[in-house]
Amino acid sequence: MSMTGMIFQFNSDDGKGLLMLSDGETKEFDISQWVEKSNMPSVGLKISYDDSDEKITIKAYNEEEKKSFAYSTADECILHFKEDGFKVITDISGETIRTITLRKYEMGDFAEVVIKSANNEISVTHIVNGKKIN
């Protein structure tokens, strides 16, 4: 499963640290799990955490990778945002349109995502602290 998180503690002498993931879970890690050698771990760094291939990989979070992702279904889109720490608030299905609202609170920021699915097209509106960002 892929998630975002933050490096909560890191000791560069022994290469061990502690992550706080977007679901609130903490995980220990060591430098062997860090896959991005151009940007080394540091306390406070936002990270991407993946444990899906029987191997844990951790790297600096890349906002552009997330934005370039294309969704084929509304459920796929919901899963993507839930992995990023969002919770489903409403999921309303009409005859031709489905509207889903997800929210999260993180480090003093309020984020909301509204997903609309109609006629096999998906639109996503992302709002952070009351400002539309996409």
NORRAQUI-V806634 format. One record per residue. RES is the residue in three letters. PSI is psi in degrees with one decimal (none if undefined). OMEGA is omega in degrees with one decimal (NA if undefined). Layout:
res=(RES | RES)
psi=(PSI | PSI)
omega=(OMEGA | OMEGA)
This chain:
res=(MET | SER | MET | THR | GLY | MET | ILE | PHE | GLN | PHE | ASN | SER | ASP | ASP | GLY | LYS | GLY | LEU | LEU | MET | LEU | SER | ASP | GLY | GLU | THR | LYS | GLU | PHE | ASP | ILE | SER | GLN | TRP | VAL | GLU | LYS | SER | ASN | MET | PRO | SER | VAL | GLY | LEU | LYS | ILE | SER | TYR | ASP | ASP | SER | ASP | GLU | LYS | ILE | THR | ILE | LYS | ALA | TYR | ASN | GLU | GLU | GLU | LYS | LYS | SER | PHE | ALA | TYR | SER | THR | ALA | ASP | GLU | CYS | ILE | LEU | HIS | PHE | LYS | GLU | ASP | GLY | PHE | LYS | VAL | ILE | THR | ASP | ILE | SER | GLY | GLU | THR | ILE | ARG | THR | ILE | THR | LEU | ARG | LYS | TYR | GLU | MET | GLY | ASP | PHE | ALA | GLU | VAL | VAL | ILE | LYS | SER | ALA | ASN | ASN | GLU | ILE | SER | VAL | THR | HIS | ILE | VAL | ASN | GLY | LYS | LYS | ILE | ASN)
psi=(140.4 | 138.4 | 166.7 | 167.1 | -162.9 | 145.5 | 116.9 | -37.6 | 146.2 | 131.1 | 108.3 | -18.7 | -44.7 | -3.6 | 20.7 | 149.9 | -175.6 | 131.7 | 146.8 | 112.6 | 163.8 | -19.9 | 4.1 | -9.3 | 145.5 | 144.5 | 137.2 | 148.6 | 163.9 | 165.8 | -22.9 | -19.9 | -9.8 | 118.2 | -8.0 | 99.7 | -16.2 | -15.3 | 99.1 | 156.4 | 145.2 | 153.0 | 132.7 | -9.1 | 130.6 | 135.0 | 162.0 | 130.3 | 128.9 | 125.1 | 32.2 | -21.3 | 41.5 | 16.4 | 134.4 | 130.1 | 141.5 | 137.4 | 167.8 | 139.4 | 137.2 | 105.9 | -35.2 | -35.2 | -40.9 | -40.6 | -28.0 | -2.3 | 132.5 | 138.1 | 137.0 | -22.3 | 159.8 | -38.1 | -36.7 | -40.9 | -44.0 | -46.8 | -43.3 | -47.6 | -31.2 | -36.6 | -23.1 | 8.4 | 2.2 | 150.6 | 139.4 | 126.1 | -48.5 | 150.5 | 98.3 | 124.3 | 125.1 | -165.5 | -39.7 | -8.5 | 143.2 | 131.0 | 125.0 | 132.5 | 129.7 | 149.7 | 155.5 | 153.0 | 126.7 | 122.9 | 47.1 | -2.6 | 143.3 | 124.0 | 141.0 | 140.1 | 130.9 | 120.1 | 128.4 | 129.9 | 120.4 | 134.0 | 44.0 | 19.4 | 140.1 | 129.4 | 143.0 | 127.1 | 125.0 | 124.7 | 130.4 | 124.2 | 41.3 | 1.4 | 129.2 | 130.7 | 4.3 | none)
omega=(178.4 | 177.5 | 170.4 | 178.7 | -179.2 | 175.2 | -175.5 | 177.2 | 174.1 | 177.5 | -177.2 | 179.0 | 179.3 | 176.2 | -179.5 | -179.5 | -178.5 | 179.7 | 168.6 | -177.4 | -174.9 | 177.5 | 178.5 | -179.0 | 173.8 | -179.9 | 171.8 | 176.0 | 172.5 | -171.8 | 179.8 | 178.7 | -178.7 | -172.8 | -176.4 | -174.3 | -179.6 | -179.2 | -173.6 | -178.8 | 174.7 | -178.6 | 178.7 | -178.6 | 175.3 | -172.8 | 168.2 | -176.7 | -178.7 | 176.5 | -172.6 | -176.1 | -178.0 | -179.5 | 179.9 | 174.1 | -178.6 | 176.4 | 176.6 | -179.5 | 179.8 | -178.4 | -178.2 | 176.6 | -180.0 | -177.6 | -175.5 | -177.3 | 178.1 | -178.0 | 177.6 | 176.9 | 176.6 | 179.8 | 176.1 | 178.3 | 177.9 | 179.9 | 179.2 | -178.1 | 175.6 | 176.6 | 179.0 | 174.4 | 179.0 | 175.8 | 178.2 | 178.3 | 176.6 | 175.3 | -173.6 | 178.4 | 173.9 | -179.9 | -175.6 | -176.2 | 175.3 | -180.0 | -178.7 | 176.2 | 177.3 | 179.6 | 170.6 | 175.3 | -177.0 | 176.9 | 177.4 | 179.4 | 175.1 | 179.9 | 177.6 | 176.6 | 175.2 | -179.8 | 176.0 | 179.7 | 178.8 | 176.7 | 179.3 | 174.6 | -178.4 | 174.4 | -178.5 | 174.2 | -177.8 | -178.0 | 176.7 | -178.2 | 176.7 | -179.6 | 177.8 | -177.1 | 177.0 | NA)
